[in-house]
Amino acid sequence: MARGRPPVKDTYSTHDVAKICCVTPTTVIRWIEDGLIPAFKTVGGHRRVRREDLERVCRERNIPFNVPTGTEVGRILVVDDEPVVLDLVRDVVKELNHQFEVEVAKDAFDAGRLVVSFRPQLIFLDLMMPGVDGFEVCTRLKKDSATKDTEVIAITGYYTEANTERILAAGAAGCLRKPLDVIEVRRKVIDAFNLKEEVGEDRGSANPADEVAKVLVITQNADFRSKVRDELAQAQPAVEVMTAQTGADALLVAQSAPPRYVILSMSVPDVASSKVIETLAGKGKGGAQLIAVHDAPTDEIRASARKAGARMCLPTVAVTGSVRELLGV
């Protein structure tokens, strides 16, 4: 190496290779396992790729060998014209122990432009949005040498076995049905980027291990309250479900029986005036894990909930059916 030249790495991790090639770490691991790129394992069992081998693979696949600097940021493109889908993906990735940039394409023009300029590593692709044939888009992505290793997860409101088989045959890594399930989206992102799931510092530690965890559900929607109760009835170990219909009542309940988890409807009239989120979340150690829900959350509602201390603010329909997974019970 010439004197004065900035040092370069001789070997790269799978995450390094993913950044350079603009693919997911899962794709890199698949390349290694398929013998498309040589690699070795460290004493600790971690895969490493030599620089010369990586440069060769990049040349063969017409991938620019641009070594990025700074913190790794995952890039996800959502091709869908429904704001709720974009918001859900954004909420999911904000909860992961990894930085992400999320862009949205609402038509074929935006999709094509962002695939080139944004270079997403993972694409959530609506199969049948107006003006976009998801099957054709996926096929083209997989035939183009510049994007054939980009991971594609199809999403559709017209979920059938035939559509699933067709999109998987076109090269998609999976197909999710609408309305999207938070847990399924989370799993797809974790798998695509080969992330490690980390338990929150306060999960499972707010109460002694031998004490039954308490869940406080704050809502005036009787149907939602009943569905949450039914889901939590299956939790193992068992949890105790408490309910309140106003913020003021919730604070009284919490005083006598501090909850570990809170599910709060942002439609409750006195949410803001009672400062129930700030109080229950605690903004520090000992606070409850709080998930806010709303039938049609706007950016303003989501921002307000997070600022007050909620972990996330999700559409009500995205929470029912996934309560136990979201709380980890």
ChimeraX attribute file (.defattr): number of C-alpha atoms within 10 A of each C-alpha:
attribute: neighborCount
match mode: 1-to-1
recipient: residues
	/A:1	7
	/A:2	6
	/A:3	6
	/A:4	6
	/A:5	7
	/A:6	7
	/A:7	9
	/A:8	9
	/A:9	8
	/A:10	10
	/A:11	17
	/A:12	17
	/A:13	17
	/A:14	21
	/A:15	20
	/A:16	18
	/A:17	24
	/A:18	21
	/A:19	21
	/A:20	18
	/A:21	28
	/A:22	24
	/A:23	25
	/A:24	27
	/A:25	23
	/A:26	19
	/A:27	22
	/A:28	23
	/A:29	20
	/A:30	13
	/A:31	15
	/A:32	18
	/A:33	12
	/A:34	10
	/A:35	10
	/A:36	12
	/A:37	18
	/A:38	16
	/A:39	22
	/A:40	13
	/A:41	11
	/A:42	9
	/A:43	7
	/A:44	6
	/A:45	8
	/A:46	11
	/A:47	18
	/A:48	20
	/A:49	20
	/A:50	16
	/A:51	15
	/A:52	11
	/A:53	14
	/A:54	20
	/A:55	14
	/A:56	14
	/A:57	17
	/A:58	18
	/A:59	12
	/A:60	10
	/A:61	12
	/A:62	12
	/A:63	17
	/A:64	13
	/A:65	15
	/A:66	12
	/A:67	12
	/A:68	10
	/A:69	7
	/A:70	5
	/A:71	8
	/A:72	14
	/A:73	11
	/A:74	21
	/A:75	20
	/A:76	24
	/A:77	24
	/A:78	25
	/A:79	27
	/A:80	25
	/A:81	15
	/A:82	13
	/A:83	12
	/A:84	18
	/A:85	21
	/A:86	20
	/A:87	19
	/A:88	20
	/A:89	20
	/A:90	18
	/A:91	18
	/A:92	19
	/A:93	20
	/A:94	14
	/A:95	13
	/A:96	16
	/A:97	14
	/A:98	15
	/A:99	13
	/A:100	15
	/A:101	14
	/A:102	18
	/A:103	17
	/A:104	21
	/A:105	19
	/A:106	18
	/A:107	15
	/A:108	18
	/A:109	11
	/A:110	12
	/A:111	22
	/A:112	14
	/A:113	12
	/A:114	17
	/A:115	18
	/A:116	11
	/A:117	8
	/A:118	17
	/A:119	19
	/A:120	24
	/A:121	25
	/A:122	24
	/A:123	24
	/A:124	26
	/A:125	27
	/A:126	28
	/A:127	25
	/A:128	15
	/A:129	18
	/A:130	12
	/A:131	10
	/A:132	19
	/A:133	14
	/A:134	21
	/A:135	21
	/A:136	13
	/A:137	17
	/A:138	26
	/A:139	16
	/A:140	15
	/A:141	21
	/A:142	19
	/A:143	13
	/A:144	10
	/A:145	13
	/A:146	18
	/A:147	21
	/A:148	17
	/A:149	21
	/A:150	25
	/A:151	26
	/A:152	27
	/A:153	25
	/A:154	25
	/A:155	25
	/A:156	21
	/A:157	14
	/A:158	12
	/A:159	14
	/A:160	12
	/A:161	8
	/A:162	8
	/A:163	16
	/A:164	20
	/A:165	13
	/A:166	13
	/A:167	22
	/A:168	17
	/A:169	13
	/A:170	20
	/A:171	21
	/A:172	24
	/A:173	15
	/A:174	16
	/A:175	22
	/A:176	20
	/A:177	16
	/A:178	14
	/A:179	13
	/A:180	19
	/A:181	17
	/A:182	21
	/A:183	16
	/A:184	13
	/A:185	18
	/A:186	18
	/A:187	13
	/A:188	17
	/A:189	21
	/A:190	18
	/A:191	14
	/A:192	21
	/A:193	21
	/A:194	17
	/A:195	15
	/A:196	11
	/A:197	10
	/A:198	8
	/A:199	10
	/A:200	11
	/A:201	9
	/A:202	15
	/A:203	14
	/A:204	14
	/A:205	11
	/A:206	18
	/A:207	16
	/A:208	9
	/A:209	9
	/A:210	7
	/A:211	9
	/A:212	13
	/A:213	20
	/A:214	20
	/A:215	25
	/A:216	24
	/A:217	24
	/A:218	26
	/A:219	23
	/A:220	17
	/A:221	12
	/A:222	10
	/A:223	10
	/A:224	17
	/A:225	18
	/A:226	11
	/A:227	15
	/A:228	20
	/A:229	18
	/A:230	13
	/A:231	14
	/A:232	20
	/A:233	15
	/A:234	12
	/A:235	15
	/A:236	9
	/A:237	10
	/A:238	14
	/A:239	17
	/A:240	14
	/A:241	17
	/A:242	17
	/A:243	19
	/A:244	20
	/A:245	19
	/A:246	20
	/A:247	23
	/A:248	15
	/A:249	15
	/A:250	23
	/A:251	19
	/A:252	12
	/A:253	16
	/A:254	20
	/A:255	11
	/A:256	8
	/A:257	13
	/A:258	20
	/A:259	26
	/A:260	26
	/A:261	24
	/A:262	27
	/A:263	24
	/A:264	29
	/A:265	26
	/A:266	23
	/A:267	17
	/A:268	17
	/A:269	14
	/A:270	14
	/A:271	20
	/A:272	15
	/A:273	9
	/A:274	16
	/A:275	14
	/A:276	22
	/A:277	26
	/A:278	19
	/A:279	15
	/A:280	26
	/A:281	23
	/A:282	17
	/A:283	15
	/A:284	9
	/A:285	10
	/A:286	16
	/A:287	20
	/A:288	29
	/A:289	23
	/A:290	28
	/A:291	26
	/A:292	26
	/A:293	26
	/A:294	20
	/A:295	13
	/A:296	12
	/A:297	20
	/A:298	15
	/A:299	11
	/A:300	8
	/A:301	16
	/A:302	22
	/A:303	14
	/A:304	15
	/A:305	24
	/A:306	17
	/A:307	14
	/A:308	19
	/A:309	23
	/A:310	26
	/A:311	18
	/A:312	21
	/A:313	29
	/A:314	23
	/A:315	20
	/A:316	15
	/A:317	16
	/A:318	20
	/A:319	25
	/A:320	16
	/A:321	16
	/A:322	18
	/A:323	22
	/A:324	17
	/A:325	12
	/A:326	12
	/A:327	17
	/A:328	12
	/A:329	16
